[in-house]
Amino acid sequence: MRAVTLQDDPMLTAYGFVDKRLRPVPVESAEDLIRPDVVWIDSVEPNEHERALLREVFHLKLDDEEMEDIEDSARCFVDEAGIHLNSFFLHQHHDSGEVVTVSFLLNEGRLLSIRTEELAAFRLFRMRARMQVDFVRTAEDVLLSIYDVAVEYAADVLEGVYTDLDKVSRRVLDRNAEMTDSAMADTVADIAAQEDLNGKVRLDLMDTRRSLSFLLRCRVLQKNQEKDLREVLRDLESLNSHTAFLFDKINFLMDAVMGLINLQQNKIIKIFSIAAVVFLPPTVIASIYGMNFGDMPELRWHLGYPFALVLMVMSGIAPYWFFKRKGWL
């Protein structure tokens, strides 16, 4: 195996413990990746050379299609290389979000993570591990802490979703301000965006629960680690219930907005209906006076034309006044 330095692979980082804190450690060759003091190797968007290196060192079969496979048997399994967990992690940018697959390998006190994006959960974990003494002690602690931070991040995203929906709710239910067509379109777009983000969070939480349950069944954790894992699972259950509540709120707001849109359309149809009723009698009278009779005394009546105009106006006002009096308008 040839010597490989981190300068050759800038996105491949090894971590070990320095003063009881997790810090990057220098790696001068491929053999250094499996040193006893290295507990975590993190690879972000590995290129072909990095993939070849990881295959050679850890005997992996890095297949993108298998990493994205939704089947439980393909995403979580055990082989000669160790315990494999392919999990969804939430990646939020601006007002939208997506789920990114992170592939973990846990074996012989060492954790390997492979991902295609720099994720907020990993940044937050590295910051805590760098600042806090004994934040993690083993590779299993690193894995559980990453999942724990990911669940916290999902909770923050759900809090943001609720805050945005609360703003939409005040906008929709405010009867003092009439919503314009553009405001309605923006409101529908905001609700749809929050529904999509809430769905991505729910998918992330469900996949995380599946991975943690599989890890628990593997029986490789110590008792205190199993206790921490079960606490994370309880947090997942509460967050899943919260996503269901947000879905109900989203459906309510969408129904309310669609109701406002229907009311706006009914107003437009009402205007056309009133116009049709109002102008129908004048149209009838105009049609009668427009007929070509052989004997038409109005042709010699100087007030005949003004009389017809007044009669047309009165015939238009009469049905409007009648409907208004009956409360139909």
Secondary structure, 3 states (H helix, E strand, C coil): CCCCCCCCCCCEEEEEEECCEEEECCCCCHHHHHCCCEEEEEEECCCHHHHHHHHHHHCCCCCHHHHCCCCHHHHEEEECCEEEEEEEEEEEECCEEEEEEEEEEEECCEEEEEECCCCHHHHHHHHHHHHCCCCCCCHHHHHHHHHHHHHHHHHHHHHHHHHHHHHHHHHHHCCCCCCCHHHHHHHHHHHHHHHHHHHHHHHHHHHHHHHHHHHHHHCCCCHHHHHHHHHHHHHHHHHHHHHHHHHHHHHHHHHHHHHHHHHHHHHHHHHHHHHHHHHHHHHHHHHHHCCCCCCCHHHHCCCHHHHHHHHHHHHHHHHHHHHHHCCCC
